[in-house]
């Protein structure tokens, strides 16, 4: 049987662990927020508010992330439906409203950033220098854009796929893990950016209006060098997004971030390999490659030259690369290179086999 004293102790401990967000009421508000000398992020919410309900788990996680620094910063909340005087005092007109207090005055700063954990944590860290703690997560590869950064992100050297979302949107929540996976799939493509705009945040609404966003999620593609978008109207699966980006950007990614069988290959040189005799192949490839800027053009030249000296070079080299890939342990960039070179070698090996069959 559990002793009553132990039960009370356990309940008290559980309460202490979960009470990372401080409940603020008229009785403690001034002491905790205005006169403590310690800054505070305060959410004014209403229990019936849908947006508040969506923010609640994120805000609790935020409190946990800064619980280790409770002597330096407070993460608090006010039920402004019950304590309406507090809401009116600080000009609260809608829910949720988040305000930043410096701990010395009663003139807070409105929080206008995104309502995701990363944006909220970054805001507190920038204000206080305190870093959040919690389960280590792989940093998101999705680039968060806002009114200040959007125009600088599109129209340059990168192809950009942008999702305009809202934190309360159910379809956006369903899209989120797929969007993260997509960003990871293209992490090795320096000129392809997977981005997101919180169109419901104060610092994202202007961009959403400018882009004609009227529903969520809205997905738009901005080709490099252009500020004119192409609406994405396909399926919202990882494969569908990858197919779309491969077509628009010339990449060759697959689900999981790998490369397909065309990666590294150059169509014009492949046609040359298929139509040129073995005796003339090295010279023909070398001549054609001088006019190309493709990354692997010179690798075609190398393989053709090696084949002119050793007819089995391509097959043996392909077998060697396949063994390295099968062994595993290579860096992602190295794997990309091995797959690309293997794809090219198969073009030469195919022609070798056809030549032997004819003999």
WORA-V621469 format. One record per pair of residues at least 24 apart in sequence whose C-alpha atoms are under 6 Angstrom apart, sorted by the first residue. I is the first residue (numbers start at 1). J is the second residue. D is the distance in Angstrom with one decimal. If there is no record, write none. Layout:
# WORA-V621469
i: <I	I>
j: <J	J>
d: <D	D>
This chain:
# WORA-V621469
i: <20	20	20	21	21	21	22	23	23	24	24	33	34	34	34	34	35	35	36	37	37	38	38	38	39	39	39	39	40	40	40	40	40	41	41	41	42	42	42	42	43	43	43	44	44	44	44	44	45	45	45	45	46	46	46	51	52	54	58	65	65	65	66	112	112	113	113	114	141	142	142	142	143	144	144	145	145	146	146	146	147	147	147	154	155	155	155	155	156	156	157	158	158	158	159	159	159	159	160	160	160	160	161	161	161	162	162	162	162	163	163	163	164	164	164	164	164	165	165	165	165	166	166	166	172	178	185	185	261	263	264	265	314	314	315	318>
j: <63	64	67	63	75	76	76	76	77	77	78	103	103	104	105	106	103	104	103	103	104	72	73	103	73	101	102	103	73	74	75	100	101	75	99	100	76	77	98	99	77	97	98	77	78	80	96	97	79	80	95	96	79	80	81	168	96	168	117	132	133	134	132	202	203	201	203	201	183	183	194	195	195	195	196	196	197	197	203	204	203	204	207	227	224	225	226	227	224	225	224	191	192	224	192	222	223	224	192	193	221	222	194	220	221	195	196	219	220	196	218	219	196	197	199	217	218	198	199	216	217	198	199	200	217	238	256	257	343	340	340	344	345	349	349	342>
d: <4.7	5.2	5.8	5.0	5.3	5.0	4.4	5.9	5.4	5.8	5.1	5.5	4.8	5.5	5.6	6.0	5.7	5.6	5.6	4.3	5.3	5.9	5.8	4.6	5.2	5.4	4.3	4.5	5.6	4.4	5.7	5.9	5.2	5.1	5.8	4.7	4.7	5.1	5.6	5.4	4.5	5.7	4.4	5.9	4.8	5.5	5.6	5.1	5.3	5.6	5.3	4.8	5.6	5.9	5.2	5.8	5.5	5.9	5.9	4.8	4.7	5.5	5.3	4.8	5.8	5.7	5.8	5.1	5.4	5.6	5.4	5.2	4.5	5.7	5.1	6.0	5.1	6.0	5.7	4.8	5.5	5.2	5.5	5.9	5.6	4.3	4.3	4.7	5.6	4.9	5.2	4.4	5.6	4.8	4.9	5.9	4.7	4.6	5.9	4.7	5.8	5.1	5.1	5.9	4.5	4.7	5.2	5.6	5.3	4.7	5.7	4.4	5.9	4.8	5.8	5.5	5.1	5.2	5.6	5.4	4.8	5.6	5.8	5.2	5.5	5.9	5.6	3.7	5.9	5.2	4.4	5.5	5.7	5.9	5.7	5.8>
